[in-house]
Amino acid sequence: MNYLKMFARRTSAAFYNPTSNFRLYRLLSSSVSAPSYNNKLFVAGLSWSVDERSLMDAFSNFGEVTEVRIMYDKDTGRSRGFGFVYFAKDDYAITAKDAMDGKELLGRPMRISFALDKVRGAPIVVPRIRDTEAATRDKN
C-alpha cells in the first residue's frame, strides 16, 4: 500500500475514532516537507522605537522593498515588537534574511524568517509518539 493511501486511511480513522493514535491540528501548509520561500519576511525582536521608515531603510540595501508593516497594539498604540517586510522578488528576501537574521537594529537583535500564509480552520493530522510497549503490541 503506498504512503498516500495509508495516510488517507489513518486520517479518516482519526475523525471517527477518538482513541486513535492521531490528533487533529490546524493545517499550517499544504506541503509539509519543504520550507517555502516567498517575498515576505517576518521580522521579530523589534525595538518599540522602530518605525516603518527605519525598517525600510535597514532592508532596502538588499533589493526593492515594496511594503513594510509593523504590528501595533490597538489599545496602547505601541509596537508589538514584530512586523513584515515585503520585497519585489523572492531572491531579495532570501538575501536579506541571510544577511540580517541576528543583526541588531536600534539595540535589539532581529529574528527573521519567511512569513507563512494565513490558514484558518483546516485540520491536519499529526501522529502521536507511542511508547515502545504499545508499538510492540501493535506489531504482534
Secondary structure as a PSIPRED ss2 file (coil, helix, strand):
# PSIPRED VFORMAT (PSIPRED V4.0)

   1 M C   1.000  0.000  0.000
   2 N C   1.000  0.000  0.000
   3 Y H   0.000  1.000  0.000
   4 L H   0.000  1.000  0.000
   5 K H   0.000  1.000  0.000
   6 M H   0.000  1.000  0.000
   7 F H   0.000  1.000  0.000
   8 A H   0.000  1.000  0.000
   9 R H   0.000  1.000  0.000
  10 R H   0.000  1.000  0.000
  11 T H   0.000  1.000  0.000
  12 S H   0.000  1.000  0.000
  13 A H   0.000  1.000  0.000
  14 A H   0.000  1.000  0.000
  15 F H   0.000  1.000  0.000
  16 Y H   0.000  1.000  0.000
  17 N C   1.000  0.000  0.000
  18 P C   1.000  0.000  0.000
  19 T C   1.000  0.000  0.000
  20 S C   1.000  0.000  0.000
  21 N C   1.000  0.000  0.000
  22 F E   0.000  0.000  1.000
  23 R E   0.000  0.000  1.000
  24 L E   0.000  0.000  1.000
  25 Y E   0.000  0.000  1.000
  26 R E   0.000  0.000  1.000
  27 L C   1.000  0.000  0.000
  28 L C   1.000  0.000  0.000
  29 S C   1.000  0.000  0.000
  30 S C   1.000  0.000  0.000
  31 S C   1.000  0.000  0.000
  32 V C   1.000  0.000  0.000
  33 S C   1.000  0.000  0.000
  34 A C   1.000  0.000  0.000
  35 P C   1.000  0.000  0.000
  36 S C   1.000  0.000  0.000
  37 Y C   1.000  0.000  0.000
  38 N C   1.000  0.000  0.000
  39 N C   1.000  0.000  0.000
  40 K E   0.000  0.000  1.000
  41 L E   0.000  0.000  1.000
  42 F E   0.000  0.000  1.000
  43 V E   0.000  0.000  1.000
  44 A E   0.000  0.000  1.000
  45 G C   1.000  0.000  0.000
  46 L C   1.000  0.000  0.000
  47 S C   1.000  0.000  0.000
  48 W C   1.000  0.000  0.000
  49 S C   1.000  0.000  0.000
  50 V C   1.000  0.000  0.000
  51 D C   1.000  0.000  0.000
  52 E H   0.000  1.000  0.000
  53 R H   0.000  1.000  0.000
  54 S H   0.000  1.000  0.000
  55 L H   0.000  1.000  0.000
  56 M H   0.000  1.000  0.000
  57 D H   0.000  1.000  0.000
  58 A H   0.000  1.000  0.000
  59 F H   0.000  1.000  0.000
  60 S H   0.000  1.000  0.000
  61 N H   0.000  1.000  0.000
  62 F H   0.000  1.000  0.000
  63 G C   1.000  0.000  0.000
  64 E C   1.000  0.000  0.000
  65 V E   0.000  0.000  1.000
  66 T E   0.000  0.000  1.000
  67 E E   0.000  0.000  1.000
  68 V E   0.000  0.000  1.000
  69 R E   0.000  0.000  1.000
  70 I E   0.000  0.000  1.000
  71 M E   0.000  0.000  1.000
  72 Y E   0.000  0.000  1.000
  73 D C   1.000  0.000  0.000
  74 K C   1.000  0.000  0.000
  75 D C   1.000  0.000  0.000
  76 T C   1.000  0.000  0.000
  77 G C   1.000  0.000  0.000
  78 R C   1.000  0.000  0.000
  79 S E   0.000  0.000  1.000
  80 R E   0.000  0.000  1.000
  81 G E   0.000  0.000  1.000
  82 F E   0.000  0.000  1.000
  83 G E   0.000  0.000  1.000
  84 F E   0.000  0.000  1.000
  85 V E   0.000  0.000  1.000
  86 Y E   0.000  0.000  1.000
  87 F E   0.000  0.000  1.000
  88 A C   1.000  0.000  0.000
  89 K C   1.000  0.000  0.000
  90 D H   0.000  1.000  0.000
  91 D H   0.000  1.000  0.000
  92 Y H   0.000  1.000  0.000
  93 A H   0.000  1.000  0.000
  94 I H   0.000  1.000  0.000
  95 T H   0.000  1.000  0.000
  96 A H   0.000  1.000  0.000
  97 K H   0.000  1.000  0.000
  98 D H   0.000  1.000  0.000
  99 A H   0.000  1.000  0.000
 100 M H   0.000  1.000  0.000
 101 D C   1.000  0.000  0.000
 102 G C   1.000  0.000  0.000
 103 K C   1.000  0.000  0.000
 104 E E   0.000  0.000  1.000
 105 L E   0.000  0.000  1.000
 106 L C   1.000  0.000  0.000
 107 G C   1.000  0.000  0.000
 108 R E   0.000  0.000  1.000
 109 P E   0.000  0.000  1.000
 110 M C   1.000  0.000  0.000
 111 R E   0.000  0.000  1.000
 112 I E   0.000  0.000  1.000
 113 S E   0.000  0.000  1.000
 114 F E   0.000  0.000  1.000
 115 A C   1.000  0.000  0.000
 116 L C   1.000  0.000  0.000
 117 D C   1.000  0.000  0.000
 118 K C   1.000  0.000  0.000
 119 V C   1.000  0.000  0.000
 120 R C   1.000  0.000  0.000
 121 G C   1.000  0.000  0.000
 122 A C   1.000  0.000  0.000
 123 P E   0.000  0.000  1.000
 124 I E   0.000  0.000  1.000
 125 V E   0.000  0.000  1.000
 126 V E   0.000  0.000  1.000
 127 P E   0.000  0.000  1.000
 128 R C   1.000  0.000  0.000
 129 I C   1.000  0.000  0.000
 130 R C   1.000  0.000  0.000
 131 D C   1.000  0.000  0.000
 132 T H   0.000  1.000  0.000
 133 E H   0.000  1.000  0.000
 134 A H   0.000  1.000  0.000
 135 A H   0.000  1.000  0.000
 136 T H   0.000  1.000  0.000
 137 R H   0.000  1.000  0.000
 138 D H   0.000  1.000  0.000
 139 K H   0.000  1.000  0.000
 140 N C   1.000  0.000  0.000
